[in-house]
């Protein structure tokens, strides 16, 4: 009996050849096709894209054949494509949904299968469960081997598309791209060998801005890094580029370019919580836009303070864009974001977009004539200082149930010498301290890790708080 395929925080992921196989991709694609037929969506096309990982193109073509076999038209991206660009194509081509073969920020030996809805965003939990039921249904899984292209018409159902043109058009609708192109700014860009390679250069070509791009060659091994995630320890080459070229800022994208990482001109890593707050400040203060902020529980308390200052609601959700997207749509939110470095914006698809996030940061710097360190200093003058870190601790399947049980029963009265004033279980467990600091613990929905997150108003307390919680979970000495 085959093991059921289940979607995590964002789709189904697994180690290539061990867990993630052509058979599994076929089951997922067949399940999506059956779902679209059941929802009467099969008369509209379905977009399929893929990243730079090993065999992603072949997995995407296999998924395309499976969808086409069900008499559903497929719009297949002609080259490796960032996730937000695929999502934008879904809306632009009036498709019924989309499939993206990518494992995003996971290590090189992983791949994944993401599904996107007709509005380009992540499906909600009810949609996910329904699709999973189709994928794992015995009623069709036993017949997959016999489901062949008897009429030889598959290729007539598959059309290759270039999704960059509509994406570029959307970018120009969201901001004045000429303002960025014509600045004298010197920037460094780290594409981390992923699907975002060349995009910033292509978008800003023909202007006076100088772009120094590194790790732009497509390489499925993602060499010299554990995984293509734009966080501090993976961005040493970007820091070297900033020093070499005297860049004003460094922008980095993960494997499918739906996340943004930033290194400032002093070679300091800008936390994703600071980036989220800067983007919200940019929209609310510089662009003078209004609308609610949607944040996952592991993002910053700065969002509550910005919401209060600018008179907008702040809505908190569990981790994952599948939880953020419904709230963004329901409340017509201005911005949605999560700690991973993924941010979505009103007027665009309700989907993380590292590329447009990076362009907004450049526009913020140009409009204010401030560097990133100056912008953070200005931000802290409004909301007070906030410091953040995250620990990712590998954990085996056999230890997960024990750790989950420990976490559920934790009830500390004090941490780092301060009273715990609130405990909640919105997603994992989170402790709020009397000084406003917080620490949260949850299992990753994409990797075999337990993540411990913390934000404090005193930088000296940050590591101590993370360590005390790791000790409570009995995962450090």
N, C-alpha and C positions, 0 to 999 in steps of 0.2 A: 504493500500500500504506500503510495507516494505521500510525502509530507506536504501539508497544506501550505500554500503561498499566502503570506500575510503582509500587508503594507504597514510600514513603520511610520515615523514622523513625516516622511515624504516619499512614498512609494515603496517598492520592493527592492532590496539590495542583498548582494551576497558575493562571496568569493568566486571569481570566474572559474568555470569548469567544475568546481566542487559543489557550489550552491547555485550559482548563476549560470544557466545553460540555455542552449537553443530551445530545448524542450520546455523549460520554464518560461522563456520569452513567448513561445508560441501559445502556451496556456494563458498567459496574461493578455496577450493580444486577442485571443479568441474570446476571453471573458469580457474584454472591452467591447468587442464587436457585438457579442450577445446582449450586453447592457444597452448599447446604442440601438439595436433592433427593438429591444423591449421598450425603450423610451421613445420610439418612433423618431430617432435621430439619424437613421441610416441613409436618408436621402441627401444629407449634407456631407461634405468631405471631412476627412480627419487628417490633421497635420502630424507628421512624424519627423523628429530631429534627433541628433546624436552628437556626442562629445568626442574628445580625442583619445579615449581609452582603447585598450586592446579589444579589437573585434567589434567596437561600437557600431561601425558602419554596417557590418555583416548582421549584427543583431537587429539593427533598424530595418534593414532590407527584409529580414525574416519576418519581423513584425508587420511590415508593409504587405508582404505576400499573404500573411494570415488575414489581415483586415480586408484586403482586396478579394480574397477567396469568399468572403461573405457579401460580395457585391456592394461594398462600401468604397467610394472613391478615396484614394490616398494622395495627399500632397506631401511628397518626400523632399526634405531639404537636400540640396545638391552637394553641400559640403558640411563639415563640422560647424555647429551653430550653438551659441550660448542659449541657455534655457530661457531667459527673458525675451530673446529674439524669436524663438519658437513660439512662445506664449503670445507675443504680439501678432505673429502671423496667423494664429488661430482666429483672433478677432478680425484682423484685416481681411482675411480670405473668407470670413463668415463660415468658418468650420464648426462642426459640432463638438469638437474637442481635440485633444492631441496626446501624443505619446513621445516621451523623450528618453532615449537610452543614455543614462548618465548615472554615476555614483557621486556626483558633485565633489565633495571635499574628501571622500574616503581614500584610503591608501590605493596604490596603483593596481593591486591585484583584485580589486572589487569592481563590480559594475552594478547598474541599477535600471529600474523601469519606473518612470514617473508618468502619471496620468494628469492631464489638465482639462478643465471644463471649457465650455463654449465662450466663457468670458476670460479665458486665459489664466485662471487662478487654480489653486489646489481644490480638489473636491472636499466637501464636508464629510464628517464621520459617517453619516447615513449613506452617502453615495459610495464611500470606500467599502463599507460592509456589503453593500449590494453587489459591487463589482467583484469583491473577494468571493462571494457566494457563487457567482457565475464562473469565476476562474477555477474554483475547487469543486464544481459540480460534477458528479460522476456521469450525469446524463450526456455530457459531450466529451469528457476527457478520454473515455475509452474509444472514441471514434476519430480522434485527431489524426492518427496514422493513416486512416482511410480517406481523409478529407483532402482530396487532390484537385488540381486544376484540370478537370476533365475537358473543359472547353478551350483551354489554352488562351484564356482571355485576361489573365492576371495583369499583364503589363499594360493593357488598355485602361485598367482601373488606377494605374499609378502614374502620377504626373510629378516631375521634378520642378522645384521652385527655388527661387533666390529670395530669402526672407529679409535681406538687408535693406532693400529699397523702402518697404513700408516702415521698417524700424527707424531708418534715418528720417523719414517724414514725420514720424511720431516725436522723435527727439526735437526736431525743429518746431513742433507745436508746443512743446513743454518749456522751452527756454530759447533765448537768442543765442544760437550757437556761434554767430559771428563775433559776439563779445569775447568769447573764449578763444576762438581761432586767432583773433587779431591782437591778443595780449602779447607782451614781451616775456611772459612767464616761461621759465625753464622747468620742466617736470620730468620725473622718472615714472615708468610704468612697468610693473611686474605681472606678466600674464601667466606665470607659473606653468608654462607649457600646456595651457588649457584652451578651451574653446573661445575664450575672449581675445586670443592672440590677434593683434593687428587692428582691433576694433577702434580704439581711441585714436590711433594714427589715421585710420580711414575716415573717421567722423570729423577730425580736426585738420585734415590735409588742406594745403593751400593757404594757410595763415602764417602768422609770424611766431606763434607759440612753438617752442622747441620741445620735442618729445623724445626721451631716451628710453626705449623699450628693451627690457631684458627677458630672458627665458620665453621668447616668442616662438621658438621652433616647436612644432607639435611633437610631443614625445610621451607615449603612453606609460613609460617607466617613471615619469615625474622624478628625475634624478636629483640626488642630493637634498631630499626632503622626505620626511615620513609620509606626508600626505599633502595634496595641493590645497591647503587651507591658509588663508592670508592672515595668520596670527604671528605674534612677535618672533618666536624661535624659527619660523620658516622664512623670514624676510631679511636675513643677513645679506643676500645678494642685492636686495633693493637698497639697503642702507649704504652699501658700497657704491652703488650707482649714484645715490644722492650726494655722497661725499665727492666722488669723481667729477660729477657734472655741476656741482653746487646747485642742485635742484631746490626749488621752493617747496616741493612736496613730492611724496611718492605714493602712488596708488597701486594696489594689488588686487587681483581677482582670483577667485578659487577656480576649480576645474571646469565648472560650467558657467562661470561669470555671473552668478546670481548673488554673490557676496562681495563686499568691499572691505579691504584692510588699508590703513593709512599709516605712513611713517612721516613725521614732520621734518622740517628743515634742520632740526638739531639731532636727527636720527633717533628720536623717541617714538615708540609705538603709541598710536592713539587708540585707546580702547574702543571696542564697538559700542559701548554705552555712551562714550563721549561723542562718537560719530553720530549716533542716533539723535542725541541732544542738539548737536550742531545742525543737523539736517532739519529738525523741527524748528529751531531758531531761525534758520534761513527762510523757511516757508512762512513762518508767522511774523517775523520782524522785517526781513529784507523784502520778501515778496508780498507782504501784507495780505496773506491768505488766511482763511478761517476754516475750521473743521475739527472734529474730534481726533485725538491721538489714540491709536490702538497699540498696546504694548504687551509682550509676553511677560510672565511673572519674573523672569530672570533678567529683565532689562531695568533701567535705572529709575531711582526715585526722582531724578532730575525731571522726568517727564511729568510727574504730578505737579512739580513746582512751576514748570513752564505752562502747564495747563491752567494753573491758578493765575499766573501773571497775565496771560493773554485771553483769559475767559473762555477756554474751550474744555470740553469734557475729555477725560482720559479713561479708557476702557482697558481692563487687564484680562488676559486670557492664559490658558495653559500654553506650554511651548509648542511651536509648530505653526507653519503658515496655514495649515488646514483649519486651525482654530482662529487665526487672525483674519483670514479672508472673509468669512461670513459676517464678522463684526464690521469690517471695513465697508462691505456692501450695504449692510443694514443701516449703518449710521452715516454713510457718505463721508467716510473719514478722510482727513487731510493726509495722514501718513500712518503707516503701520510698520512695526519693526520688531526684531528679535535679537537676542544676544549674539547669535551666530554671525551677525554682520549683514543680514538680509533686510532690505527696506523696500517698501512699496509706497506709491504716491497717487493721490487723487488726480484724475485726468489721464492716468496711464492704466495699464493692466494691474489688477490686484495681485501682483506677483513680485517677488524679490527681484531687484534689478541692480546689480553691482555697477554696471556701466553708467546708467543715468545717475546713480548715487554719486559716483566719482565726478561726473560733469557738474552736478549741483554743488559739490564741495569746491570745485574750481571757480564756479560762478560766485559762490559766497566769498571766496578770497578776493576775487576781482572787484565785486560790488563794495566790499567793506575796506578794501586796500589793506587787509590785515593778513599776517601769516597765521598758520595753524596754532602755534603757541600763543599768539596774541588773542586769537578767537577763543581758545580754551580759557585763558585768563579772564576774558570778558564774560564768557559763559559762567564761570565760577563766581564772578561778581554779582550775577543775577540769582543763581540757585545755590551758591555755596560750593565748597570743594567736595568732590566725590571721587573715590578710587575703587577700582574693580580688578578682580582677577578670577580665573577659573582653573581648577585642577581637573584633569582627565585621568582617571585611574582604571587601567584594564582590569576586568573581572571575568572570571570563567562562568559558564552557565551553571555549574554545580554550586557556585558560591552566591549566585544571584538571589535565590529564594531566601537564604539565610540573611543576606544583607537587607533585602526588602522587609523581612520581618523585624529586624533590628530598627530600621528607619521608621516603620509604622508606630513603634512603641516608644520612640524617643520623646522625652518630656523634660528637657533641661530647664532648670530655674534661672541659671546664670551661664553666660558664656563670656570669655575674656574679661571676667570681673564685672559684667554688666547684666542687669535684669533682662530676661526674655519676656517681652510683653505680649507677644502674639505667636501662635503656631498655626499654620494652615497647611492643608493637603490638596491644594488646587492642582498641583502636578508634582509628585514626589512629596517632599516636606520642606517647609521654609520657616525659619525662625527670625523674628523681628526683635531687635534690641531697643532698649530705652533711648539710645542716642540716635535712632533712625537707621543704624546699620542693619544689614540683613545677610543671611546665609541660606542657601537652598541646596538640596541634594536630590538628584533624580537620575534614573538610568537613561542613557542615550537611546533614541529611537532609530539610530542609523548604524551604531557600532557597539561592540561588546565592552562598554565603558560605563562607569558611574562618574557623573560630573558633579563637582561641588563648586558653586558660584558664590561670590560674596562681593558686597559693596559696602564701603565704610566712608565716613567723613574724616577719618584720621588714617593716613597712609600706613602709619606704624602698626595699626591693629589688623591690617588685612591678612597677612600671612598667619598670624596667630589664630584668627577666627577660622580660616580654612583648615588649619592643622587640628584645632580642637574638634571640629566636626568630623574630620577623617578618623580621629581617635574614637569618637562616639560610635562610628560605624564599624570599628574594629578592623580597619583596612590599612592602618599604619601603626607602628609601635609607639 
